[in-house]
Amino acid sequence: MAEKIGLGIDLGTANLLVYLEKKGIIFNEPSVVAFDQESGKIVAAGIDAHRMIGKVHSKISVIKPLKNGVISDMYAAKELLTYVFNKVQNITEKELSNSSTVMCCPSEVTKIERDIMIELANNLGIKDIFIEEEIKAGALGAGLEIFKSKGVMIVDIGGGTADVGVLSFGDIVLSRTIRMSGNYIDAEIMKQIKKDYKVEIGELTSEKCKIELADLRDNAPLTTIRYAGRDIVRGIPKYVEITSEDVRRILVPTYTEIVKLITAVLKDTPPELSADIYENGLLLTGGGSMIKGIEDFIWKRIQVPVRIAKNPFTCVAEGAKYLLKNRGDYLVNPMQL
C-alpha cells in the first residue's frame, strides 16, 4: 500500500499556502486564478494572475476564489488547487485520494462554510480531510507551546479576516473573528482617494499604497508617494500624490476595531488564563501584523505586551506540519462526526 502523503492548505483570502510533508511549503502566492473565457482553461495562477488584475480584456476573467476568509467560487478554488498540485508539484489524483489533508479556516466560519471546504476537498479527490482553525495552526507554526496549562493569545490579521483566540491544553478556549482586514483596507483606500482627490486608483495600486505608506506610529514622518490613476471628472490618466496620513486615516479605525475584538476576547477569558496572557503577552501573525508601529498601537490600548511572530506570513501553513505529525491525537475528521 502506498504511503500516505500529508498536505496542509492555508486557503487564505489574499494568499494560498500549501505545505507538503517532507518537502515544506511548496506554494506561497496570491489566491488568484485567471481563465480563458472561451476554453475555460487556466491562463495564469498565483502571482502571475495577481499581476493581471484590472489589466485584462473581456476574453480573460481574473477571479479571487475567496472572500472574507471563505470560499465564494468553488470552481475557481478547485482549479487553483488543482493547478498547484498538478503543475507545481506533480501530485497525482491517486496520491491526493491517499492523502491526509489539513485545511485551515477562520474561527467563526459557519457549518455551511465548513461544509463547502469539505466539498472542495472531496471534489479534489481528498477523502481524509481535517478542518482546523487558523489560530491554532498559526500558534503551532509560530512555535508557541499550547499543550501546557498556560494561556496563550494569538491575533491573526490576514487578508479577509482578523482572528483572535486564546489557547490552553492544546486547544482553543475561545475565539472571535472580524471581517475587517487587509482587503477591507485596500477597498477603503480606493474609496478615500476617489472622494478626496477625484482620482480612481486600481486594486493593485491600492494594495501597493497600503504596503508602502502604512504606519501606525504616533509621530511617524509624513511620506508622500505619487501613484497613477484615472481622473473621474475628465476621464484621463492622472498622477495623484498620496500621503502616509491619508492611509493612516483608514488604518486607525480599522485597527481600533481589531483592538476592540481583542478586548472582547480578554473580557471573556477565565481569570487564570488572563493572568498568563498578561505575563506572556499576545502574538501577532498574518500579513496585517507587519505594519509599522502595530505593537505600540495595541499595547497602549490594552496594556498587554505584544510581539510579532518570526514567520507571520507562513506560520499557519507551517503549523500543519505539527498537526499532520500528530494527526491521530489532535485532529478530528469532520466526515466522521
C-alpha positions as a Markdown table, in Angstrom:
| # | Residue | x | y | z |
|---|---|---|---|---|
| 1 | Met | 0.0 | 0.0 | 0.0 |
| 2 | Ala | 1.3 | 3.4 | -0.9 |
| 3 | Glu | 2.5 | 5.7 | 1.9 |
| 4 | Lys | 0.0 | 8.4 | 2.8 |
| 5 | Ile | 1.2 | 12.0 | 2.0 |
| 6 | Gly | 0.4 | 14.8 | 4.3 |
| 7 | Leu | -0.9 | 18.1 | 3.0 |
| 8 | Gly | -1.5 | 21.4 | 4.8 |
| 9 | Ile | -3.6 | 24.0 | 3.0 |
| 10 | Asp | -3.9 | 27.6 | 4.2 |
| 11 | Leu | -6.6 | 28.8 | 1.7 |
| 12 | Gly | -6.4 | 32.5 | 2.6 |
| 13 | Thr | -8.4 | 35.3 | 1.0 |
| 14 | Ala | -5.1 | 37.0 | 0.0 |
| 15 | Asn | -2.7 | 34.2 | -0.3 |
| 16 | Leu | -2.7 | 30.4 | -0.8 |
| 17 | Leu | 0.0 | 28.4 | 1.0 |
| 18 | Val | 0.4 | 24.7 | 0.5 |
| 19 | Tyr | 2.5 | 22.6 | 2.8 |
| 20 | Leu | 3.7 | 19.1 | 1.7 |
| 21 | Glu | 5.0 | 16.7 | 4.3 |
| 22 | Lys | 8.8 | 16.1 | 4.0 |
| 23 | Lys | 9.1 | 18.9 | 1.5 |
| 24 | Gly | 7.9 | 22.0 | 3.3 |
| 25 | Ile | 5.9 | 24.9 | 1.8 |
| 26 | Ile | 5.6 | 24.2 | -2.0 |
| 27 | Phe | 3.4 | 27.2 | -2.9 |
| 28 | Asn | 3.1 | 30.6 | -1.4 |
| 29 | Glu | 1.4 | 33.0 | -3.8 |
| 30 | Pro | -1.8 | 35.2 | -4.1 |
| 31 | Ser | -5.1 | 33.3 | -4.2 |
| 32 | Val | -5.9 | 34.4 | -7.7 |
| 33 | Val | -6.6 | 32.5 | -10.9 |
| 34 | Ala | -7.2 | 33.7 | -14.5 |
| 35 | Phe | -9.3 | 31.8 | -17.0 |
| 36 | Asp | -9.7 | 31.9 | -20.8 |
| 37 | Gln | -13.4 | 32.7 | -21.2 |
| 38 | Glu | -13.8 | 30.6 | -24.4 |
| 39 | Ser | -11.9 | 27.4 | -23.5 |
| 40 | Gly | -12.3 | 27.6 | -19.7 |
| 41 | Lys | -8.7 | 26.8 | -19.3 |
| 42 | Ile | -6.4 | 28.4 | -16.7 |
| 43 | Val | -4.3 | 31.2 | -18.2 |
| 44 | Ala | -2.4 | 32.0 | -15.1 |
| 45 | Ala | -2.5 | 31.4 | -11.3 |
| 46 | Gly | -0.9 | 32.9 | -8.2 |
| 47 | Ile | 1.4 | 35.8 | -8.7 |
| 48 | Asp | 1.1 | 35.8 | -12.5 |
| 49 | Ala | -2.7 | 36.0 | -12.2 |
| 50 | His | -2.5 | 38.7 | -9.5 |
| 51 | Arg | -0.5 | 40.9 | -11.8 |
| 52 | Met | -3.3 | 40.7 | -14.3 |
| 53 | Ile | -6.0 | 42.2 | -12.0 |
| 54 | Gly | -7.6 | 45.2 | -13.7 |
| 55 | Lys | -5.5 | 44.8 | -16.9 |
| 56 | Val | -7.2 | 42.1 | -19.0 |
| 57 | His | -9.6 | 42.1 | -21.9 |
| 58 | Ser | -13.1 | 40.6 | -22.0 |
| 59 | Lys | -11.8 | 37.2 | -23.1 |
| 60 | Ile | -10.0 | 36.6 | -19.8 |
| 61 | Ser | -11.5 | 36.6 | -16.4 |
| 62 | Val | -9.4 | 37.0 | -13.2 |
| 63 | Ile | -11.0 | 35.5 | -10.1 |
| 64 | Lys | -10.3 | 35.6 | -6.4 |
| 65 | Pro | -11.9 | 32.3 | -5.2 |
| 66 | Leu | -12.3 | 33.5 | -1.5 |
| 67 | Lys | -14.0 | 36.5 | 0.1 |
| 68 | Asn | -13.8 | 37.4 | 3.8 |
| 69 | Gly | -12.0 | 34.1 | 4.6 |
| 70 | Val | -14.5 | 31.8 | 3.0 |
| 71 | Ile | -14.9 | 30.2 | -0.5 |
| 72 | Ser | -17.0 | 32.3 | -2.8 |
| 73 | Asp | -16.2 | 30.5 | -6.0 |
| 74 | Met | -16.0 | 26.7 | -5.7 |
| 75 | Tyr | -14.9 | 26.1 | -9.3 |
| 76 | Ala | -12.1 | 28.7 | -9.2 |
| 77 | Ala | -10.9 | 27.4 | -5.8 |
| 78 | Lys | -10.8 | 23.8 | -7.2 |
| 79 | Glu | -9.0 | 24.8 | -10.3 |
| 80 | Leu | -6.4 | 26.9 | -8.4 |
| 81 | Leu | -5.6 | 24.0 | -6.1 |
| 82 | Thr | -5.6 | 21.5 | -9.0 |
| 83 | Tyr | -3.1 | 23.8 | -10.7 |
| 84 | Val | -0.8 | 23.8 | -7.6 |
| 85 | Phe | -1.0 | 20.0 | -7.1 |
| 86 | Asn | -0.5 | 19.0 | -10.8 |
| 87 | Lys | 1.6 | 21.8 | -12.3 |
| 88 | Val | 3.7 | 22.9 | -9.4 |
| 89 | Gln | 4.3 | 19.6 | -7.6 |
| 90 | Asn | 3.0 | 16.9 | -9.9 |
| 91 | Ile | 0.8 | 15.3 | -7.2 |
| 92 | Thr | -1.4 | 12.7 | -8.9 |
| 93 | Glu | -5.1 | 12.1 | -8.3 |
| 94 | Lys | -4.2 | 8.8 | -6.7 |
| 95 | Glu | -1.8 | 10.4 | -4.3 |
| 96 | Leu | -4.5 | 13.0 | -3.4 |
| 97 | Ser | -7.0 | 10.3 | -2.7 |
| 98 | Asn | -4.5 | 8.7 | -0.4 |
| 99 | Ser | -3.5 | 11.9 | 1.5 |
| 100 | Ser | -4.3 | 13.2 | 4.9 |
| 101 | Thr | -5.1 | 16.9 | 4.5 |
| 102 | Val | -5.4 | 19.7 | 6.9 |
| 103 | Met | -7.4 | 22.7 | 5.6 |
| 104 | Cys | -7.3 | 25.9 | 7.7 |
| 105 | Cys | -10.2 | 28.3 | 8.2 |
| 106 | Pro | -11.1 | 31.4 | 10.2 |
| 107 | Ser | -12.5 | 30.9 | 13.7 |
| 108 | Glu | -16.2 | 31.9 | 13.2 |
| 109 | Val | -17.0 | 30.2 | 9.9 |
| 110 | Thr | -20.5 | 28.7 | 9.8 |
| 111 | Lys | -21.2 | 25.0 | 9.4 |
| 112 | Ile | -22.3 | 25.7 | 5.8 |
| 113 | Glu | -18.9 | 27.4 | 5.1 |
| 114 | Arg | -17.1 | 24.4 | 6.7 |
| 115 | Asp | -19.1 | 22.0 | 4.6 |
| 116 | Ile | -18.1 | 24.0 | 1.4 |
| 117 | Met | -14.4 | 23.4 | 2.4 |
| 118 | Ile | -15.1 | 19.7 | 2.8 |
| 119 | Glu | -16.9 | 19.6 | -0.5 |
| 120 | Leu | -13.9 | 21.3 | -2.2 |
| 121 | Ala | -11.6 | 18.7 | -0.8 |
| 122 | Asn | -13.9 | 15.9 | -1.9 |
| 123 | Asn | -14.0 | 17.4 | -5.4 |
| 124 | Leu | -10.2 | 17.2 | -5.5 |
| 125 | Gly | -10.4 | 13.5 | -4.6 |
| 126 | Ile | -9.3 | 14.1 | -1.0 |
| 127 | Lys | -11.2 | 11.8 | 1.4 |
| 128 | Asp | -9.2 | 12.2 | 4.6 |
| 129 | Ile | -9.8 | 15.9 | 5.3 |
| 130 | Phe | -9.5 | 17.8 | 8.5 |
| 131 | Ile | -10.7 | 21.3 | 9.1 |
| 132 | Glu | -8.6 | 23.3 | 11.6 |
| 133 | Glu | -8.8 | 26.9 | 12.8 |
| 134 | Glu | -6.1 | 29.2 | 11.6 |
| 135 | Ile | -5.3 | 30.5 | 15.1 |
| 136 | Lys | -4.4 | 27.0 | 16.4 |
| 137 | Ala | -2.3 | 26.1 | 13.3 |
| 138 | Gly | -0.7 | 29.6 | 13.4 |
| 139 | Ala | 0.2 | 29.2 | 17.1 |
| 140 | Leu | 1.9 | 25.9 | 16.4 |
| 141 | Gly | 3.7 | 27.2 | 13.3 |
| 142 | Ala | 4.9 | 30.2 | 15.3 |
| 143 | Gly | 6.4 | 27.9 | 18.0 |
| 144 | Leu | 4.0 | 28.6 | 20.8 |
| 145 | Glu | 3.7 | 26.0 | 23.5 |
| 146 | Ile | -0.1 | 25.4 | 23.5 |
| 147 | Phe | -0.2 | 22.0 | 25.2 |
| 148 | Lys | 0.6 | 23.1 | 28.7 |
| 149 | Ser | -1.7 | 24.6 | 31.4 |
| 150 | Lys | -0.8 | 28.1 | 30.3 |
| 151 | Gly | -3.0 | 30.5 | 28.4 |
| 152 | Val | -1.6 | 31.9 | 25.1 |
| 153 | Met | -3.3 | 34.5 | 22.9 |
| 154 | Ile | -2.8 | 34.8 | 19.1 |
| 155 | Val | -4.1 | 37.5 | 16.8 |
| 156 | Asp | -4.1 | 36.5 | 13.1 |
| 157 | Ile | -4.6 | 39.5 | 10.8 |
| 158 | Gly | -5.0 | 38.2 | 7.3 |
| 159 | Gly | -6.4 | 39.4 | 4.0 |
| 160 | Gly | -10.1 | 38.7 | 4.7 |
| 161 | Thr | -10.4 | 38.3 | 8.4 |
| 162 | Ala | -8.8 | 39.1 | 11.7 |
| 163 | Asp | -9.0 | 36.2 | 14.2 |
| 164 | Val | -8.3 | 36.4 | 17.9 |
| 165 | Gly | -8.1 | 33.3 | 20.1 |
| 166 | Val | -7.0 | 32.0 | 23.5 |
| 167 | Leu | -5.5 | 28.5 | 23.6 |
| 168 | Ser | -4.6 | 26.2 | 26.5 |
| 169 | Phe | -4.1 | 22.5 | 27.0 |
| 170 | Gly | -3.7 | 22.1 | 23.2 |
| 171 | Asp | -7.0 | 23.6 | 22.0 |
| 172 | Ile | -8.9 | 26.8 | 21.6 |
| 173 | Val | -10.7 | 28.1 | 24.8 |
| 174 | Leu | -12.4 | 30.9 | 22.9 |
| 175 | Ser | -12.1 | 32.8 | 19.7 |
| 176 | Arg | -13.6 | 35.6 | 17.7 |
| 177 | Thr | -13.4 | 36.9 | 14.1 |
| 178 | Ile | -14.0 | 40.2 | 12.5 |
| 179 | Arg | -14.2 | 40.6 | 8.7 |
| 180 | Met | -12.2 | 43.8 | 8.6 |
| 181 | Ser | -8.6 | 43.2 | 7.5 |
| 182 | Gly | -6.2 | 43.7 | 4.6 |
| 183 | Asn | -8.6 | 43.6 | 1.7 |
| 184 | Tyr | -11.0 | 45.9 | 3.6 |
| 185 | Ile | -8.2 | 48.4 | 4.0 |
| 186 | Asp | -7.4 | 48.2 | 0.2 |
| 187 | Ala | -11.1 | 48.9 | -0.7 |
| 188 | Glu | -11.3 | 51.8 | 1.8 |
| 189 | Ile | -8.1 | 53.4 | 0.4 |
| 190 | Met | -9.7 | 53.3 | -3.1 |
| 191 | Lys | -12.8 | 55.0 | -1.8 |
| 192 | Gln | -10.9 | 57.6 | 0.1 |
| 193 | Ile | -8.7 | 58.6 | -2.8 |
| 194 | Lys | -11.7 | 58.8 | -5.1 |
| 195 | Lys | -13.5 | 61.1 | -2.6 |
| 196 | Asp | -10.6 | 63.3 | -1.6 |
| 197 | Tyr | -8.7 | 63.6 | -4.9 |
| 198 | Lys | -11.3 | 62.8 | -7.5 |
| 199 | Val | -8.9 | 60.1 | -8.9 |
| 200 | Glu | -9.8 | 56.4 | -9.2 |
| 201 | Ile | -7.0 | 54.0 | -8.5 |
| 202 | Gly | -7.0 | 50.3 | -9.1 |
| 203 | Glu | -6.9 | 47.4 | -6.7 |
| 204 | Leu | -3.2 | 46.6 | -7.3 |
| 205 | Thr | -2.3 | 50.3 | -6.8 |
| 206 | Ser | -4.3 | 50.5 | -3.6 |
| 207 | Glu | -2.6 | 47.4 | -2.2 |
| 208 | Lys | 0.8 | 48.9 | -3.1 |
| 209 | Cys | -0.2 | 52.1 | -1.5 |
| 210 | Lys | -1.0 | 50.3 | 1.7 |
| 211 | Ile | 2.3 | 48.3 | 1.8 |
| 212 | Glu | 4.4 | 51.4 | 1.1 |
| 213 | Leu | 2.6 | 54.0 | 3.3 |
| 214 | Ala | 1.0 | 52.1 | 6.2 |
| 215 | Asp | 2.3 | 53.4 | 9.5 |
| 216 | Leu | 0.5 | 53.3 | 12.9 |
| 217 | Arg | 3.2 | 55.2 | 14.8 |
| 218 | Asp | 2.0 | 58.4 | 16.6 |
| 219 | Asn | 5.0 | 60.5 | 15.4 |
| 220 | Ala | 5.6 | 58.8 | 12.1 |
| 221 | Pro | 7.3 | 61.0 | 9.5 |
| 222 | Leu | 5.0 | 62.2 | 6.7 |
| 223 | Thr | 5.7 | 60.3 | 3.5 |
| 224 | Thr | 4.3 | 61.2 | 0.1 |
| 225 | Ile | 4.4 | 58.9 | -3.0 |
| 226 | Arg | 2.9 | 59.6 | -6.4 |
| 227 | Tyr | 0.6 | 57.0 | -7.9 |
| 228 | Ala | -1.1 | 56.8 | -11.3 |
| 229 | Gly | -4.9 | 56.6 | -11.6 |
| 230 | Arg | -7.8 | 58.0 | -13.7 |
| 231 | Asp | -9.3 | 61.4 | -13.3 |
| 232 | Ile | -13.0 | 60.7 | -12.6 |
| 233 | Val | -14.1 | 64.2 | -13.9 |
| 234 | Arg | -12.1 | 64.3 | -17.2 |
| 235 | Gly | -11.6 | 60.5 | -17.6 |
| 236 | Ile | -7.9 | 60.8 | -18.4 |
| 237 | Pro | -4.9 | 59.3 | -16.7 |
| 238 | Lys | -3.6 | 61.4 | -13.8 |
| 239 | Tyr | -1.0 | 61.2 | -11.1 |
| 240 | Val | -2.1 | 61.7 | -7.5 |
| 241 | Glu | 0.2 | 62.3 | -4.5 |
| 242 | Ile | -0.9 | 60.1 | -1.6 |
| 243 | Thr | 0.5 | 60.6 | 1.9 |
| 244 | Ser | 1.0 | 58.3 | 4.8 |
| 245 | Glu | -1.6 | 60.4 | 6.7 |
| 246 | Asp | -4.2 | 59.5 | 4.0 |
| 247 | Val | -3.6 | 55.8 | 4.7 |
| 248 | Arg | -3.4 | 56.3 | 8.4 |
| 249 | Arg | -6.9 | 57.8 | 8.5 |
| 250 | Ile | -8.1 | 54.4 | 7.3 |
| 251 | Leu | -5.7 | 52.2 | 9.3 |
| 252 | Val | -6.5 | 53.7 | 12.7 |
| 253 | Pro | -10.3 | 53.0 | 12.8 |
| 254 | Thr | -9.7 | 49.5 | 11.3 |
| 255 | Tyr | -7.1 | 48.5 | 13.8 |
| 256 | Thr | -9.2 | 50.1 | 16.6 |
| 257 | Glu | -11.9 | 47.6 | 15.7 |
| 258 | Ile | -9.3 | 44.8 | 15.9 |
| 259 | Val | -8.3 | 46.1 | 19.4 |
| 260 | Lys | -11.9 | 46.1 | 20.4 |
| 261 | Leu | -12.1 | 42.4 | 19.3 |
| 262 | Ile | -9.0 | 41.6 | 21.4 |
| 263 | Thr | -10.6 | 43.4 | 24.4 |
| 264 | Ala | -13.8 | 41.5 | 23.9 |
| 265 | Val | -11.9 | 38.2 | 24.0 |
| 266 | Leu | -9.9 | 39.2 | 27.0 |
| 267 | Lys | -13.1 | 40.2 | 28.8 |
| 268 | Asp | -14.5 | 36.6 | 28.3 |
| 269 | Thr | -11.2 | 34.9 | 29.2 |
| 270 | Pro | -11.1 | 33.0 | 32.5 |
| 271 | Pro | -9.1 | 34.9 | 35.1 |
| 272 | Glu | -6.2 | 32.4 | 35.4 |
| 273 | Leu | -5.7 | 32.4 | 31.7 |
| 274 | Ser | -5.9 | 36.2 | 31.6 |
| 275 | Ala | -3.0 | 36.3 | 34.1 |
| 276 | Asp | -0.9 | 34.1 | 31.8 |
| 277 | Ile | -1.7 | 36.3 | 28.8 |
| 278 | Tyr | -0.8 | 39.5 | 30.8 |
| 279 | Glu | 2.5 | 37.8 | 31.8 |
| 280 | Asn | 3.4 | 36.4 | 28.4 |
| 281 | Gly | 1.7 | 38.8 | 26.0 |
| 282 | Leu | -0.1 | 38.2 | 22.8 |
| 283 | Leu | 1.4 | 37.1 | 19.5 |
| 284 | Leu | 0.6 | 38.7 | 16.1 |
| 285 | Thr | 0.6 | 36.7 | 12.9 |
| 286 | Gly | -0.6 | 37.3 | 9.3 |
| 287 | Gly | 0.4 | 40.0 | 6.7 |
| 288 | Gly | -1.6 | 42.6 | 8.6 |
| 289 | Ser | 0.8 | 42.3 | 11.6 |
| 290 | Met | 3.7 | 43.8 | 9.5 |
| 291 | Ile | 2.5 | 47.4 | 9.7 |
| 292 | Lys | 4.9 | 49.8 | 11.4 |
| 293 | Gly | 4.0 | 50.7 | 14.9 |
| 294 | Ile | 1.4 | 48.0 | 15.4 |
| 295 | Glu | 2.9 | 46.7 | 18.7 |
| 296 | Asp | 2.8 | 50.1 | 20.4 |
| 297 | Phe | -0.6 | 50.8 | 18.9 |
| 298 | Ile | -2.1 | 47.7 | 20.6 |
| 299 | Trp | -0.1 | 47.9 | 23.8 |
| 300 | Lys | -1.1 | 51.5 | 24.5 |
| 301 | Arg | -4.8 | 50.5 | 24.3 |
| 302 | Ile | -4.8 | 47.2 | 26.3 |
| 303 | Gln | -1.6 | 47.4 | 28.3 |
| 304 | Val | -0.6 | 43.8 | 27.4 |
| 305 | Pro | 2.8 | 43.0 | 25.8 |
| 306 | Val | 2.7 | 42.5 | 22.1 |
| 307 | Arg | 5.1 | 40.7 | 19.8 |
| 308 | Ile | 5.1 | 39.7 | 16.1 |
| 309 | Ala | 5.8 | 36.1 | 15.0 |
| 310 | Lys | 9.1 | 35.5 | 13.3 |
| 311 | Asn | 7.2 | 33.9 | 10.4 |
| 312 | Pro | 3.9 | 35.8 | 10.3 |
| 313 | Phe | 3.1 | 35.0 | 6.7 |
| 314 | Thr | 3.8 | 31.3 | 6.8 |
| 315 | Cys | 3.1 | 30.2 | 10.4 |
| 316 | Val | -0.4 | 28.8 | 9.6 |
| 317 | Ala | 0.9 | 26.6 | 6.8 |
| 318 | Glu | 3.9 | 25.6 | 8.9 |
| 319 | Gly | 1.6 | 24.7 | 11.8 |
| 320 | Ala | 0.1 | 22.0 | 9.5 |
| 321 | Lys | 3.4 | 20.1 | 9.9 |
| 322 | Tyr | 2.8 | 19.5 | 13.6 |
| 323 | Leu | -0.9 | 18.8 | 13.1 |
| 324 | Leu | -0.2 | 16.2 | 10.5 |
| 325 | Lys | 2.6 | 14.6 | 12.5 |
| 326 | Asn | 0.2 | 14.2 | 15.4 |
| 327 | Arg | -3.0 | 13.8 | 13.3 |
| 328 | Gly | -4.3 | 10.9 | 15.4 |
| 329 | Asp | -4.2 | 12.9 | 18.7 |
| 330 | Tyr | -5.3 | 16.4 | 17.7 |
| 331 | Leu | -7.3 | 16.2 | 14.5 |
| 332 | Val | -10.9 | 15.1 | 14.0 |
| 333 | Asn | -12.2 | 14.3 | 10.5 |
| 334 | Pro | -15.5 | 16.2 | 10.1 |
| 335 | Met | -16.7 | 13.4 | 7.9 |
| 336 | Gln | -16.5 | 11.1 | 10.9 |
| 337 | Leu | -18.6 | 13.3 | 13.2 |
